[in-house]
Structures are given as structure tokens and as C-alpha cells.
Amino acid sequence: MVQRRPTLADVATQAGVSKAAVSRVINDAPGVSAQTREHVRGVIADLGYRPDPIARALASGHGDVVELVIVDDTSVFGTSPYYGRVTAGILQELAGSNAQLRVHVVDELNTAALLNRIATSVSLGVLLVNVPIPLASDFYRQCQRVVTIGPTVPGLPFVGLENPEGAYAAVQHLHATGRRRIAALHGPDGNSCAEGRRDGYRRAVRDLGLPEISATGKFRREAGYELTQRLLAEEPEIDAIFAGCDLLATGAMQALGNAGRRIPHDVAVVGFDDSVIAECANPPMTSVHQPVEQMAAAATRALINRQIAPHWRCVFPANLQIRQSTAPD
């Protein structure tokens, strides 16, 4: 016997409240105590209730919504070219439609609560960025209209980049210009994009018979600066740096300049992202191109067109954009 889908009325009956109170909880509207709000959310989770997105849109007078969830500091969101490019890609895809973009920037501590709330009222779908793998997995069990940037758990739809191939090409290029002590600044452990770039670097230095010299930190300019200072103290003979993102690379370039190392004569530098930062660096920075806007647009398009299904993926090639920071010595 097929079990019928629970309704808002079922939630109200089970919770012992009015349908209006349930609606306020679902829409995060005022007029319900914190205790009642948590009780109703528990009943919603127990029953597996999912609001009808079309009915909600009609009731609210708004069109459908794409939810963008970014786990990071709000200060970083405002200054990171990467997040600006993700947002721009989504908005380009939504242009001319009635759909809206709702952006959530949250720290890791509060991510689970936010995702649980979104799961009860998702409309077109959700795009996850930097969400820890266990939390992404839990959310996918509650809501299947979701795409992540970068792979997370098997079956969860994602858009991605050929990160290992991009890193490998960067190291090969540095080797071709005569560099033999190529250090790497890797992004954080647990980040699938950072791990893919780390794997590509390791494979390249192994294939080329070079030593592995590396340090790990956040995708931050400050981290690039501090890690490079440490590497220069521990490995003063390095003649190239491959950085896991352009922000790390700019920090590395600042540290090299302060240490009196000339770029590219003493140390060549390659970034990853090919953001506006790479073009504006002095000297202009060689970087692995990541079509962030296209990736975000592809994810949004798949959500709008209801193309999302288990194991759906869209992976873009990573191409090296060569500039003056890696000119032959």
C-alpha cells in the first residue's frame, strides 16, 4: 500500500497547534514561541513533511527560490572573488525569470540548524559551497534538490573541475621552465577541491622525480603569507610555488617580496582560479583557470530544469593561463 504524503494539516494535528502556526514556522515568520517553533520542526522532521513549493510561491506572492549556502566567515564572503563569481553565475542564469536567489553565509557551528530549516521549505533547490561532507550528506537525505560545488559523498549531485589535472599541468609547466624545487601551498584538509589539487601536485612531483615540499592552510591571503614565510625558513632553496588558490598565491608573492626574492627570477608562482586577482598581480600571475561563473550557472540551470538526480555531475576542464610570474629564468 502506498503511503500518502503528509500534509500541513497532519503536522498541525500531530503537533497540537493550528495550521497557521505551522505555516509561520515553515516561513520563519513571527508569532510563534521558540519552544513551539522547535516542537513543530521536530514533528515536521518526524513526519517527513515537505511543503509544496508551488503552493508556497502562490501563497507568498513570490516566485521560486534558489538557496545558496556558503560555509565561511561573512567577512571573507565580502572580499573573496570566488564567492562573487559564484553569485554572479547564479544570477546570470536566473536573469529574466521570476526566480530569486537567497544567500546564506554561515559558520560551521550553525550550519546544521540552517540546513534543517531550509530542508522544510526548499523551492527550486539548494546550492552548497564549502559545506562539510557529513552535513552535506545529512542534508541530501532530507532534500534531493541539491547540488554542491565540488564532489562530497557518492551520489550527491555536483559541479566540479578537473582539479588534479589542473595542478598536474601547473607543476609540469614550472618544471618545463627549469624549476626543480617546487613547493605547494595546499588548501584545507577535508575540502574536496583542495584535496584534488593536492593529489595532482603529488602525482606530478613523483612522476618528475622532484621532492615534495608543501604546507597546508585555509584559502586565505594571510595563510599564503605565513606558510611561505615558514617554507622560506625551512626550505630556502625553493625556486617555485604552486598555490591552491589565487588568494594563497598573492600572500605567497607578498612574502617573497618582503624576503627579497624576485618573481619570477628567484621564485616562480602559479595560482589556481584565474580570478581578477591573477591579472592584477605584480607581475601578472600564471593561474589555473576555473570557470566559476559557468559552473554556478550549470548547477542553477540543472535545478531550474529539474535535471537533478542521484549521481548527476557536470565537470569542467582546468586550463593553465600563463603570465609573467612564471617566465623562464
C-alpha positions in Angstrom: 0.0 0.0 0.0 1.4 3.4 -1.0 1.8 5.8 2.0 0.3 9.2 1.2 2.4 12.3 1.5 1.9 14.1 4.8 0.2 17.4 4.7 0.4 20.7 6.6 -2.8 19.6 8.4 -1.1 16.4 9.5 1.7 18.4 11.0 -0.7 20.7 12.8 -2.7 17.7 14.3 0.4 15.9 15.4 2.0 19.0 16.9 -1.3 20.1 18.6 -1.2 23.6 17.0 -3.1 25.4 14.3 -2.2 25.2 10.6 -1.4 28.9 10.8 1.2 28.2 13.4 2.8 25.5 11.3 2.9 27.9 8.3 4.6 30.6 10.5 7.3 28.0 11.5 7.8 26.9 7.9 8.2 30.5 6.7 10.2 31.7 9.7 7.5 34.2 10.4 7.0 35.8 13.9 4.1 34.9 16.2 5.3 31.6 17.5 7.3 31.0 20.6 10.7 29.5 20.4 9.6 26.3 22.2 6.6 25.8 19.9 8.8 26.5 16.9 11.3 23.8 17.9 8.4 21.3 18.7 6.8 21.9 15.3 10.1 21.5 13.5 10.6 18.2 15.2 7.2 17.0 14.1 8.0 18.1 10.5 11.2 16.1 10.6 9.5 13.0 12.1 6.7 13.0 9.5 8.9 13.8 6.6 6.7 16.7 5.6 7.8 18.7 2.6 6.0 21.9 1.7 4.7 22.1 -1.9 7.0 24.8 -3.5 4.3 26.0 -6.0 1.7 26.4 -3.3 4.2 28.3 -1.1 5.1 30.6 -4.0 1.5 31.3 -4.8 0.7 31.9 -1.1 3.6 34.3 -0.6 3.3 36.1 -3.8 6.9 35.4 -4.8 8.5 33.2 -7.4 10.7 30.2 -6.9 13.9 30.5 -5.0 17.4 29.1 -5.3 19.1 28.8 -1.9 22.9 29.4 -1.9 24.5 28.1 1.3 28.2 29.1 1.9 30.0 28.0 5.0 32.6 30.6 5.8 33.1 33.9 7.7 30.9 36.7 6.5 33.9 39.0 6.2 35.5 36.5 3.8 32.3 36.4 1.7 32.5 40.1 1.1 36.1 40.1 0.0 36.6 36.8 -1.9 36.5 37.0 -5.7 35.4 33.3 -5.7 32.1 33.9 -3.9 31.4 36.9 -6.0 31.9 34.8 -9.2 29.6 32.0 -7.8 26.9 34.6 -7.1 27.3 36.2 -10.5 26.9 32.8 -12.3 23.7 32.1 -10.5 22.2 35.5 -11.1 23.1 35.3 -14.8 21.1 32.1 -15.1 18.1 33.5 -13.2 18.0 36.7 -15.2 14.7 37.2 -17.0 12.8 34.7 -14.8 10.7 35.1 -11.7 13.1 33.1 -9.6 15.1 34.7 -6.8 18.4 34.0 -5.2 18.6 33.8 -1.4 22.2 33.8 0.0 23.1 32.3 3.4 26.6 32.7 4.7 27.0 30.7 7.9 29.8 29.4 10.2 30.2 25.7 10.5 28.8 25.6 14.1 25.4 26.9 12.9 25.3 25.1 9.5 23.3 22.0 10.6 20.5 24.2 12.1 20.3 26.3 8.9 20.2 23.3 6.6 17.5 21.6 8.7 15.4 24.8 8.4 15.9 25.1 4.6 15.0 21.4 4.1 11.5 22.1 5.3 10.8 24.8 2.8 13.1 24.3 -0.3 11.7 25.6 -3.5 13.8 25.3 -6.8 16.7 23.8 -5.0 19.9 24.4 -3.0 23.5 25.0 -4.0 26.1 24.1 -1.3 29.5 25.7 -1.1 32.2 24.6 1.4 29.6 22.6 3.4 31.4 19.8 5.4 30.8 16.4 3.9 28.9 14.9 6.9 26.5 17.9 6.9 26.0 17.7 3.1 25.3 14.0 3.4 22.7 14.6 6.1 21.0 17.3 4.1 20.8 15.1 1.0 18.9 12.6 3.0 16.3 15.2 3.7 16.3 17.1 0.3 17.2 15.7 -3.1 17.0 19.1 -4.9 20.6 20.0 -4.1 23.9 20.5 -6.0 27.4 21.0 -4.4 30.4 22.8 -5.9 32.9 20.0 -5.8 32.3 16.3 -5.0 31.2 15.4 -1.5 29.6 12.0 -1.0 28.7 9.3 -3.6 25.5 10.0 -5.4 25.2 13.7 -4.3 24.9 15.8 -7.5 27.8 18.2 -8.1 29.5 20.6 -10.5 33.2 20.4 -10.4 36.6 21.0 -12.1 39.4 18.7 -13.2 41.4 19.8 -10.1 44.1 17.1 -10.2 44.7 17.7 -13.9 45.0 21.4 -13.4 47.5 21.0 -10.6 49.5 18.5 -12.6 49.7 20.9 -15.5 50.9 23.7 -13.3 53.8 21.6 -11.9 54.7 20.4 -15.4 54.8 24.0 -16.6 57.1 25.0 -13.7 59.4 22.1 -14.4 59.5 23.0 -18.1 60.8 26.5 -17.2 63.7 25.0 -15.2 62.3 24.8 -11.7 63.4 21.8 -9.6 62.3 22.6 -6.0 58.6 23.3 -6.4 56.7 23.9 -3.2 53.0 23.7 -2.8 50.6 25.7 -0.6 47.6 23.4 -0.2 44.0 24.4 0.8 42.4 22.9 4.0 42.1 19.2 4.7 38.5 17.9 4.1 37.9 20.3 1.2 37.4 18.1 -1.9 38.8 20.8 -4.3 41.9 21.3 -2.2 42.4 17.6 -2.0 42.1 17.1 -5.7 44.8 19.8 -6.3 47.0 18.2 -3.6 46.7 14.9 -5.4 47.6 16.4 -8.7 50.7 18.1 -7.3 51.9 14.9 -5.6 51.5 12.9 -8.7 53.4 15.5 -10.8 56.4 15.7 -8.5 56.5 12.0 -8.2 56.4 11.5 -12.0 59.1 14.2 -12.4 61.3 12.8 -9.7 61.1 16.0 -7.6 61.0 16.4 -3.8 57.6 17.0 -2.2 57.7 20.4 -0.4 54.3 21.6 0.9 52.3 23.4 3.6 48.6 23.4 4.3 46.2 26.2 5.4 43.0 28.0 4.7 42.2 29.6 1.3 43.3 33.0 2.6 45.8 35.6 1.6 47.1 35.7 5.2 47.6 31.9 5.2 49.7 32.2 1.9 51.9 34.8 3.5 52.5 32.9 6.7 53.0 29.5 5.0 55.5 31.0 2.6 57.5 32.6 5.4 57.7 29.2 7.0 58.7 27.4 3.8 61.5 30.0 3.1 62.9 29.4 6.6 62.7 25.6 6.3 63.4 25.2 2.5 65.4 28.3 1.4 66.3 26.7 -1.9 62.7 26.6 -3.3 62.5 28.1 -6.8 58.8 27.8 -7.4 55.5 27.8 -5.6 52.2 26.2 -6.7 49.3 27.7 -4.6 45.9 26.0 -4.3 44.1 29.3 -5.0 44.9 32.8 -6.1 44.4 34.2 -2.6 47.1 31.9 -1.3 49.3 32.8 -4.2 49.0 36.6 -3.5 50.0 36.0 0.1 53.0 34.0 -1.2 54.0 36.8 -3.6 53.9 39.3 -0.7 56.1 37.1 1.5 58.5 36.6 -1.3 58.8 40.3 -2.0 59.4 41.0 1.7 62.1 38.4 1.8 63.9 40.0 -1.2 63.0 37.1 -3.6 62.3 38.3 -7.1 59.4 36.9 -9.1 59.9 35.0 -11.4 63.7 35.3 -11.4 64.3 33.7 -8.0 60.9 32.0 -7.4 58.1 31.4 -9.9 54.5 31.4 -8.7 51.4 29.7 -10.0 47.9 30.3 -8.6 44.6 28.5 -9.0 41.2 30.1 -10.1 42.5 32.6 -12.6 40.4 35.3 -10.9 40.9 39.1 -11.4 43.5 38.9 -8.7 45.8 36.9 -11.0 45.5 39.5 -13.8 46.1 42.4 -11.4 49.1 40.9 -9.5 52.5 42.4 -10.0 53.8 40.6 -12.0 50.6 39.2 -13.5 50.2 35.7 -12.2 50.1 32.4 -14.0 47.0 30.6 -12.8 44.9 27.5 -13.5 41.6 28.8 -15.0 38.4 27.7 -13.2 35.2 28.8 -14.9 33.4 29.6 -11.7 30.6 31.5 -13.2 29.8 28.8 -15.8 30.0 26.1 -13.0 27.5 28.0 -10.8 25.2 28.7 -13.9 25.3 25.0 -14.8 24.2 24.0 -11.3 21.4 26.6 -11.3 20.2 25.5 -14.7 20.0 21.9 -13.6 18.0 22.9 -10.6 15.6 25.0 -12.6 15.1 22.4 -15.3 14.6 19.6 -12.7 17.6 17.7 -14.1 19.0 16.8 -10.7 19.2 13.0 -10.0 21.5 10.8 -8.0 25.0 10.7 -9.4 24.4 13.8 -11.7 27.6 15.7 -12.3 29.0 18.3 -14.6 32.8 18.6 -14.6 34.7 21.3 -16.4 38.3 21.2 -17.7 41.1 23.1 -16.0 43.3 25.1 -18.3 46.6 26.9 -17.4 46.7 30.6 -18.1 50.4 31.5 -18.4 51.5 35.0 -17.4 54.7 36.7 -16.3 55.0 35.2 -12.8 56.5 32.0 -14.4 58.6 33.4 -17.2 61.7 31.2 -17.8 64.6 32.1 -15.5 
